[in-house]
Amino acid sequence: MTLEINWNPVTQLGPVPINWYGLTFALGFVGGGWLVYRWSPLLGFPREKVEGLLLWIALGTIAGARLYFVVQNDPAQYLAEPWRLFALWEGGLAFFGGLFGAMFAAYLYLRGQGLSFSTAADLFAPAVPIGSAIGRVSCGLAGMDYGAHTFLPWGVVYLNPNSYAPNDGIPRHPTQFYELFGDLVIAGLLWNLRGRFRRGSLFLSYLILFSGMRFLLFFLRGDVAPVALGLKNGQWTALVVLLVAIPLFVRNGVCQTREPIPPSRASQDRP
Protein backbone atom coordinates (compact mmCIF):
# COMPACT_ATOMS: atom_id res chain seq x y z
CA MET A 1 0.00 0.00 0.00
CA THR A 2 1.30 3.45 -0.93
CA LEU A 3 -0.05 6.99 -0.89
CA GLU A 4 -0.42 8.71 -4.24
CA ILE A 5 -0.03 12.46 -4.65
CA ASN A 6 -1.16 14.12 -7.87
CA TRP A 7 -0.56 17.80 -7.14
CA ASN A 8 0.54 20.45 -9.58
CA PRO A 9 2.97 22.74 -7.73
CA VAL A 10 2.02 25.68 -9.94
CA THR A 11 -1.45 26.97 -10.64
CA GLN A 12 -2.68 29.85 -12.79
CA LEU A 13 -4.40 33.04 -11.73
CA GLY A 14 -5.43 34.17 -15.17
CA PRO A 15 -2.15 34.56 -17.10
CA VAL A 16 -0.08 34.68 -13.88
CA PRO A 17 1.58 31.46 -12.64
CA ILE A 18 1.24 30.96 -8.88
CA ASN A 19 3.67 28.70 -7.04
CA TRP A 20 1.94 26.98 -4.12
CA TYR A 21 5.16 26.72 -2.15
CA GLY A 22 5.67 30.46 -2.45
CA LEU A 23 2.15 31.03 -1.13
CA THR A 24 2.56 28.74 1.88
CA PHE A 25 6.06 30.15 2.51
CA ALA A 26 4.47 33.60 2.76
CA LEU A 27 1.59 32.24 4.85
CA GLY A 28 4.03 30.59 7.24
CA PHE A 29 5.95 33.84 7.61
CA VAL A 30 2.80 35.86 8.23
CA GLY A 31 1.47 33.27 10.68
CA GLY A 32 4.75 33.15 12.59
CA GLY A 33 4.94 36.94 12.60
CA TRP A 34 1.41 37.20 13.99
CA LEU A 35 2.37 34.85 16.85
CA VAL A 36 5.47 36.93 17.60
CA TYR A 37 3.36 40.10 17.67
CA ARG A 38 0.88 38.46 20.02
CA TRP A 39 3.53 37.02 22.35
CA SER A 40 5.86 40.05 22.46
CA PRO A 41 4.47 41.50 25.75
CA LEU A 42 5.26 38.20 27.52
CA LEU A 43 9.00 38.85 27.12
CA GLY A 44 8.80 42.61 27.42
CA PHE A 45 9.61 43.18 23.75
CA PRO A 46 8.08 46.43 22.39
CA ARG A 47 5.24 45.59 20.01
CA GLU A 48 5.84 48.73 17.98
CA LYS A 49 9.22 47.31 16.94
CA VAL A 50 7.90 43.94 15.76
CA GLU A 51 6.80 45.09 12.29
CA GLY A 52 10.16 46.68 11.53
CA LEU A 53 11.97 43.60 12.77
CA LEU A 54 9.79 41.30 10.65
CA LEU A 55 10.53 43.36 7.53
CA TRP A 56 14.27 43.01 8.06
CA ILE A 57 13.89 39.31 8.79
CA ALA A 58 11.82 38.80 5.62
CA LEU A 59 14.54 40.36 3.48
CA GLY A 60 17.28 38.45 5.29
CA THR A 61 15.40 35.17 5.01
CA ILE A 62 14.91 35.40 1.25
CA ALA A 63 18.46 36.60 0.56
CA GLY A 64 20.04 33.98 2.81
CA ALA A 65 17.86 31.12 1.57
CA ARG A 66 18.60 31.94 -2.05
CA LEU A 67 22.34 32.45 -1.54
CA TYR A 68 22.72 29.18 0.37
CA PHE A 69 20.85 27.32 -2.37
CA VAL A 70 22.94 28.86 -5.15
CA VAL A 71 26.23 28.05 -3.39
CA GLN A 72 25.15 24.42 -3.01
CA ASN A 73 23.80 24.02 -6.56
CA ASP A 74 26.28 24.88 -9.32
CA PRO A 75 27.05 28.56 -8.57
CA ALA A 76 28.94 28.80 -11.88
CA GLN A 77 25.66 28.34 -13.74
CA TYR A 78 24.10 31.23 -11.83
CA LEU A 79 27.14 33.42 -12.43
CA ALA A 80 26.79 32.73 -16.16
CA GLU A 81 23.10 33.72 -15.97
CA PRO A 82 23.01 36.18 -13.03
CA TRP A 83 19.39 37.14 -13.66
CA ARG A 84 18.43 33.64 -12.43
CA LEU A 85 19.58 34.63 -8.94
CA PHE A 86 16.27 36.50 -8.68
CA ALA A 87 14.13 33.83 -10.37
CA LEU A 88 12.51 32.69 -7.15
CA TRP A 89 9.55 31.28 -9.06
CA GLU A 90 11.86 28.49 -10.24
CA GLY A 91 12.21 27.31 -6.65
CA GLY A 92 15.49 27.13 -4.80
CA LEU A 93 15.26 28.39 -1.22
CA ALA A 94 17.29 26.54 1.43
CA PHE A 95 16.03 26.62 5.00
CA PHE A 96 19.37 26.85 6.78
CA GLY A 97 20.38 29.75 4.55
CA GLY A 98 17.11 31.52 5.32
CA LEU A 99 17.66 30.94 9.04
CA PHE A 100 21.18 32.39 8.95
CA GLY A 101 20.05 35.33 6.83
CA ALA A 102 17.17 36.05 9.21
CA MET A 103 19.46 35.93 12.25
CA PHE A 104 21.96 38.30 10.66
CA ALA A 105 19.27 40.76 9.55
CA ALA A 106 17.61 40.64 12.99
CA TYR A 107 20.94 41.31 14.69
CA LEU A 108 21.57 44.38 12.52
CA TYR A 109 18.07 45.77 13.14
CA LEU A 110 18.08 45.12 16.88
CA ARG A 111 21.55 46.56 17.32
CA GLY A 112 20.44 49.73 15.55
CA GLN A 113 17.37 49.98 17.79
CA GLY A 114 19.27 49.23 21.00
CA LEU A 115 17.23 46.08 21.67
CA SER A 116 18.31 42.71 23.02
CA PHE A 117 18.98 40.04 20.38
CA SER A 118 18.60 37.27 23.01
CA THR A 119 15.16 38.47 24.03
CA ALA A 120 13.96 38.70 20.44
CA ALA A 121 15.47 35.31 19.59
CA ASP A 122 13.60 33.64 22.48
CA LEU A 123 10.42 35.37 21.35
CA PHE A 124 10.78 33.87 17.87
CA ALA A 125 11.87 30.41 19.02
CA PRO A 126 8.42 28.72 19.18
CA ALA A 127 7.07 30.68 16.20
CA VAL A 128 9.78 29.69 13.71
CA PRO A 129 8.97 25.94 13.67
CA ILE A 130 5.24 26.70 13.40
CA GLY A 131 5.83 28.89 10.35
CA SER A 132 8.16 26.25 8.91
CA ALA A 133 5.53 23.55 9.39
CA ILE A 134 3.02 25.58 7.35
CA GLY A 135 5.51 25.83 4.48
CA ARG A 136 6.16 22.08 4.59
CA VAL A 137 2.56 21.30 3.57
CA SER A 138 2.93 22.42 -0.05
CA CYS A 139 6.57 21.32 -0.05
CA GLY A 140 5.36 17.75 0.52
CA LEU A 141 2.49 17.97 -1.94
CA ALA A 142 4.74 19.39 -4.67
CA GLY A 143 7.46 16.76 -4.21
CA MET A 144 10.16 19.18 -3.10
CA ASP A 145 12.84 17.72 -0.79
CA TYR A 146 11.51 14.26 -1.56
CA GLY A 147 12.65 11.15 0.28
CA ALA A 148 14.55 8.02 -0.63
CA HIS A 149 12.91 4.75 -1.65
CA THR A 150 10.97 2.99 1.10
CA PHE A 151 8.94 -0.20 1.54
CA LEU A 152 6.96 1.30 4.43
CA PRO A 153 3.19 1.41 3.92
CA TRP A 154 3.08 5.21 4.09
CA GLY A 155 5.52 5.70 1.23
CA VAL A 156 4.36 8.32 -1.29
CA VAL A 157 4.31 8.12 -5.09
CA TYR A 158 4.20 11.36 -7.08
CA LEU A 159 2.01 11.23 -10.18
CA ASN A 160 1.88 14.78 -11.48
CA PRO A 161 4.30 15.40 -14.39
CA ASN A 162 5.10 18.85 -12.98
CA SER A 163 6.06 17.46 -9.58
CA TYR A 164 9.54 18.24 -8.30
CA ALA A 165 9.90 14.55 -7.41
CA PRO A 166 10.58 11.91 -10.09
CA ASN A 167 7.51 10.34 -11.73
CA ASP A 168 8.99 6.85 -11.56
CA GLY A 169 6.33 5.07 -9.53
CA ILE A 170 8.79 4.44 -6.68
CA PRO A 171 7.39 4.87 -3.14
CA ARG A 172 9.44 7.39 -1.19
CA HIS A 173 9.75 8.51 2.41
CA PRO A 174 7.48 11.53 3.00
CA THR A 175 10.40 13.39 4.54
CA GLN A 176 8.62 16.74 4.19
CA PHE A 177 5.81 15.53 6.43
CA TYR A 178 8.27 13.95 8.86
CA GLU A 179 9.79 17.41 9.20
CA LEU A 180 6.37 19.04 9.51
CA PHE A 181 5.55 16.74 12.43
CA GLY A 182 8.98 17.35 13.97
CA ASP A 183 8.55 21.12 13.69
CA LEU A 184 5.26 20.97 15.59
CA VAL A 185 6.81 18.78 18.31
CA ILE A 186 9.70 21.24 18.67
CA ALA A 187 7.28 24.18 18.86
CA GLY A 188 5.31 22.44 21.61
CA LEU A 189 8.46 21.66 23.60
CA LEU A 190 9.74 25.23 23.32
CA TRP A 191 6.39 26.67 24.31
CA ASN A 192 6.43 24.63 27.50
CA LEU A 193 10.05 25.55 28.25
CA ARG A 194 9.44 29.29 28.21
CA GLY A 195 10.61 31.04 31.37
CA ARG A 196 12.85 28.15 32.50
CA PHE A 197 16.09 29.24 30.82
CA ARG A 198 18.36 32.23 30.78
CA ARG A 199 17.76 34.69 28.00
CA GLY A 200 18.90 33.28 24.69
CA SER A 201 18.82 29.63 25.75
CA LEU A 202 15.34 29.01 24.39
CA PHE A 203 16.45 29.95 20.89
CA LEU A 204 19.63 27.90 21.32
CA SER A 205 17.35 25.00 22.25
CA TYR A 206 15.52 25.49 18.97
CA LEU A 207 18.78 25.46 17.02
CA ILE A 208 19.89 22.26 18.77
CA LEU A 209 16.56 20.43 18.35
CA PHE A 210 16.03 21.49 14.75
CA SER A 211 19.60 20.76 13.67
CA GLY A 212 19.49 17.35 15.31
CA MET A 213 16.23 16.55 13.54
CA ARG A 214 17.58 17.73 10.20
CA PHE A 215 20.77 15.73 10.57
CA LEU A 216 18.73 12.54 11.02
CA LEU A 217 16.14 13.33 8.33
CA PHE A 218 18.77 13.90 5.67
CA PHE A 219 19.65 10.21 5.85
CA LEU A 220 16.17 9.65 4.36
CA ARG A 221 16.33 12.40 1.72
CA GLY A 222 16.50 11.21 -1.88
CA ASP A 223 17.04 14.52 -3.66
CA VAL A 224 20.58 15.26 -2.47
CA ALA A 225 23.79 13.26 -2.70
CA PRO A 226 26.51 12.93 -0.04
CA VAL A 227 29.38 15.38 -0.38
CA ALA A 228 31.92 14.04 2.14
CA LEU A 229 32.22 11.05 4.48
CA GLY A 230 28.77 9.86 3.47
CA LEU A 231 27.08 13.02 4.74
CA LYS A 232 25.09 15.59 2.78
CA ASN A 233 25.38 19.38 2.73
CA GLY A 234 22.48 19.82 5.11
CA GLN A 235 24.00 17.38 7.58
CA TRP A 236 27.33 19.17 7.59
CA THR A 237 25.54 22.46 8.17
CA ALA A 238 23.54 20.88 11.01
CA LEU A 239 26.76 19.61 12.61
CA VAL A 240 28.30 23.08 12.47
CA VAL A 241 25.20 24.57 14.11
CA LEU A 242 25.27 21.89 16.81
CA LEU A 243 28.99 22.45 17.47
CA VAL A 244 28.28 26.15 18.03
CA ALA A 245 24.87 26.01 19.75
CA ILE A 246 25.52 23.25 22.31
CA PRO A 247 28.58 24.91 23.96
CA LEU A 248 26.74 28.25 23.99
CA PHE A 249 23.73 26.60 25.61
CA VAL A 250 25.92 24.95 28.27
CA ARG A 251 27.79 28.18 28.95
CA ASN A 252 24.59 30.20 29.11
CA GLY A 253 23.13 27.78 31.61
CA VAL A 254 19.59 26.69 32.27
CA CYS A 255 18.94 28.47 35.55
CA GLN A 256 15.94 30.73 35.50
CA THR A 257 16.80 34.42 35.76
CA ARG A 258 13.41 36.03 35.42
CA GLU A 259 9.93 35.69 36.79
CA PRO A 260 7.95 32.74 35.44
CA ILE A 261 5.24 33.61 32.97
CA PRO A 262 2.02 33.94 34.98
CA PRO A 263 -0.30 30.98 34.25
CA SER A 264 -3.21 33.30 33.51
CA ARG A 265 -1.24 35.17 30.85
CA ALA A 266 0.30 32.02 29.46
CA SER A 267 -3.10 30.42 29.01
CA GLN A 268 -4.30 33.43 27.07
CA ASP A 269 -1.47 33.19 24.57
CA ARG A 270 -1.28 29.53 23.66
CA PRO A 271 -0.21 28.95 20.05
Order of alpha helices (4+ residues) and beta strands (2+ residues): beta-beta-beta-alpha-alpha-alpha-alpha-alpha-alpha-beta-alpha-alpha-alpha-alpha
